[in-house]
Amino acid sequence: MKELGERIKELRTERGLSQKELADKIGVATNTVSQYESGKSKTSIDVLVNLATELDTTTDFLLGLEH
């Protein structure tokens, strides 16, 4: 099963966004997106909602609760 970071990276690349572009859209630093994708850092609920919105998905998908 894919981890949260893998899902974020997959959706980000599918949408043609760089880490910097996604970071700017959700209001975090570029290295923070990198840490999310690598699994070194967990997101807050607020950031998770922002990620779902910007990546046009659901929080359940990002968390692996739906496929």
C-alpha positions as CSV (number, residue, x, y, z in Angstrom):
1,M,0.0,0.0,0.0
2,K,1.2,3.5,-0.9
3,E,2.1,5.9,1.9
4,L,0.9,9.4,2.1
5,G,4.1,10.9,0.7
6,E,4.0,8.6,-2.3
7,R,0.4,9.7,-3.0
8,I,1.3,13.4,-2.7
9,K,4.2,13.0,-5.1
10,E,2.2,10.9,-7.6
11,L,-0.6,13.4,-7.8
12,R,1.8,16.4,-7.8
13,T,3.7,15.0,-10.8
14,E,0.5,14.0,-12.6
15,R,-0.6,17.6,-12.4
16,G,2.7,18.9,-13.7
17,L,3.5,20.8,-10.5
18,S,7.0,21.2,-9.0
19,Q,7.5,20.9,-5.3
20,K,7.9,24.7,-5.1
21,E,4.6,25.3,-7.0
22,L,2.7,23.0,-4.7
23,A,4.4,24.5,-1.6
24,D,3.4,28.0,-2.7
25,K,-0.2,26.9,-3.3
26,I,-0.5,25.3,0.2
27,G,1.5,27.9,2.1
28,V,4.6,25.9,3.2
29,A,8.3,25.8,2.3
30,T,9.5,23.8,-0.6
31,N,11.6,21.6,1.7
32,T,8.5,20.8,3.7
33,V,6.8,19.3,0.6
34,S,10.0,17.3,0.1
35,Q,9.8,16.0,3.7
36,Y,6.1,15.1,3.2
37,E,6.9,13.2,0.1
38,S,9.9,11.3,1.6
39,G,7.9,10.5,4.8
40,K,10.3,12.4,7.0
41,S,7.5,14.8,8.2
42,K,3.8,14.4,8.7
43,T,1.2,17.0,7.7
44,S,-1.2,18.8,10.0
45,I,-4.9,18.4,9.3
46,D,-5.1,21.9,7.8
47,V,-2.2,21.2,5.4
48,L,-3.8,17.8,4.5
49,V,-7.0,19.6,3.6
50,N,-5.1,22.1,1.5
51,L,-3.1,19.4,-0.2
52,A,-6.4,17.5,-1.1
53,T,-7.9,20.7,-2.5
54,E,-4.8,21.7,-4.6
55,L,-4.3,18.1,-5.9
56,D,-8.0,17.8,-6.7
57,T,-8.5,14.7,-4.5
58,T,-9.9,13.8,-1.1
59,T,-8.2,13.6,2.3
60,D,-9.3,9.9,2.4
61,F,-7.4,9.1,-0.8
62,L,-4.3,10.8,0.5
63,L,-4.5,8.9,3.8
64,G,-5.1,5.6,1.9
65,L,-8.7,5.1,3.1
66,E,-10.0,5.0,-0.4
67,H,-8.6,3.9,-3.7
